[in-house]
Amino acid sequence: MSASPLHWLKSSYSSAQGDACVEIALTRRAVHIRDSKDVAWPPLAVGRPQWAAFVRATAQV
């Protein structure tokens, strides 16, 4: 993980009640993903190319 604090962005698909929130933080090498309801768990980090492939695949569903 990066030495500097991550800037988290909440998914636009998260509910207004805050009960289904996914957040991401971008760094030069990775995309960090977390469940905003349980931020004590370490975020999942994936490479930017893998994240782009995931987004493309889910956009087709």
C-alpha positions in Angstrom: 0.0 0.0 0.0 1.1 3.6 -0.5 2.9 5.5 2.2 0.6 8.4 1.8 -3.1 8.3 2.8 -5.4 7.0 0.1 -8.2 9.2 -1.2 -11.3 7.1 -1.3 -14.1 7.5 -3.9 -17.5 6.0 -3.3 -19.3 4.1 -6.0 -22.1 6.0 -7.7 -24.1 2.7 -7.4 -23.9 2.8 -3.6 -27.3 3.2 -1.9 -28.3 6.4 -0.2 -28.6 4.6 3.2 -24.9 3.7 3.0 -25.6 0.0 3.4 -24.1 -1.2 0.1 -20.9 0.9 -0.4 -17.9 0.1 -2.4 -15.0 2.6 -2.4 -11.9 2.7 -4.5 -8.6 4.6 -4.2 -6.2 5.0 -7.1 -2.5 5.0 -6.9 0.1 4.9 -9.7 0.3 1.1 -9.7 -2.9 -0.1 -8.2 -6.6 0.3 -7.5 -7.5 -0.3 -3.9 -11.0 -1.5 -3.2 -12.8 -1.6 0.2 -16.2 -2.1 1.8 -16.9 1.2 3.4 -19.0 -0.5 6.1 -15.9 -2.3 7.4 -12.9 -0.2 6.8 -10.9 -2.0 9.5 -10.2 -4.8 7.0 -7.3 -4.1 4.6 -8.3 -3.1 1.1 -7.9 -5.4 -1.8 -5.4 -4.0 -4.3 -5.3 -5.0 -8.0 -3.2 -3.7 -10.8 -4.6 -1.0 -13.0 -4.8 -3.2 -16.1 -6.7 -5.8 -14.1 -9.1 -3.2 -12.8 -9.7 -1.9 -16.4 -10.5 -5.5 -17.5 -12.9 -5.9 -14.6 -14.7 -2.7 -15.4 -15.0 -3.6 -19.1 -16.3 -7.0 -18.3 -18.9 -5.8 -15.9 -20.1 -3.0 -18.2 -21.1 -5.7 -20.7 -23.4 -7.4 -18.2 
